Amino acid sequence: MQTLRRTLYLQAAVWSIVGVALAAVPRFVLAMVFGQSRLVGDAWIRVIGIQAFGLALFMVLVGHRIQDSWWWSWAFAIVTSGVAAVALLNAAFGLAPGDSSALWWLFGGLTVVFAFGLLYGLYQASGEQPIP
């Protein structure tokens, strides 16, 4: 359960920072940090930032009650795996000419690490305590 709890807390910290940044200063994050030239409306990016922050809060909630609700982490594993796939596919095939791919690869790699951490933690947790 410790691996799962640590992964949830670490991922929640990262997602909350990214979520607040996207909600507060979306153009700066996408244009200056990620080097993206094609930007969608700020409202959509802000919504995603707020959702990332909300997801982080749920990760902390599950982390606090990990003994009773460890299996809820499957939702985070599915979301994280999907985000990793989108980020890596975008880095490989979806960027406009001249757009920077370095941070997309970093973001994709980081989410792959989180996905593996969650899946490994779920594997360990399932051995310690079966699903109720």
ChimeraX attribute file (.defattr): number of C-alpha atoms within 10 A of each C-alpha:
attribute: neighborCount
match mode: 1-to-1
recipient: residues
	/A:1	19
	/A:2	13
	/A:3	15
	/A:4	23
	/A:5	24
	/A:6	16
	/A:7	23
	/A:8	27
	/A:9	19
	/A:10	16
	/A:11	25
	/A:12	23
	/A:13	17
	/A:14	14
	/A:15	22
	/A:16	21
	/A:17	16
	/A:18	18
	/A:19	24
	/A:20	18
	/A:21	18
	/A:22	24
	/A:23	23
	/A:24	16
	/A:25	14
	/A:26	22
	/A:27	20
	/A:28	13
	/A:29	17
	/A:30	17
	/A:31	15
	/A:32	11
	/A:33	11
	/A:34	16
	/A:35	17
	/A:36	18
	/A:37	15
	/A:38	10
	/A:39	11
	/A:40	10
	/A:41	9
	/A:42	15
	/A:43	11
	/A:44	13
	/A:45	21
	/A:46	20
	/A:47	14
	/A:48	18
	/A:49	24
	/A:50	21
	/A:51	17
	/A:52	22
	/A:53	24
	/A:54	15
	/A:55	19
	/A:56	24
	/A:57	17
	/A:58	17
	/A:59	25
	/A:60	19
	/A:61	15
	/A:62	21
	/A:63	24
	/A:64	15
	/A:65	11
	/A:66	20
	/A:67	15
	/A:68	13
	/A:69	14
	/A:70	22
	/A:71	18
	/A:72	16
	/A:73	22
	/A:74	13
	/A:75	11
	/A:76	21
	/A:77	20
	/A:78	14
	/A:79	15
	/A:80	22
	/A:81	21
	/A:82	15
	/A:83	17
	/A:84	23
	/A:85	16
	/A:86	15
	/A:87	23
	/A:88	21
	/A:89	15
	/A:90	16
	/A:91	20
	/A:92	12
	/A:93	9
	/A:94	13
	/A:95	16
	/A:96	12
	/A:97	8
	/A:98	9
	/A:99	15
	/A:100	17
	/A:101	21
	/A:102	12
	/A:103	14
	/A:104	21
	/A:105	18
	/A:106	14
	/A:107	17
	/A:108	23
	/A:109	16
	/A:110	17
	/A:111	23
	/A:112	20
	/A:113	17
	/A:114	21
	/A:115	23
	/A:116	16
	/A:117	20
	/A:118	26
	/A:119	21
	/A:120	15
	/A:121	21
	/A:122	22
	/A:123	13
	/A:124	15
	/A:125	20
	/A:126	14
	/A:127	10
	/A:128	11
	/A:129	13
	/A:130	9
	/A:131	12
	/A:132	6
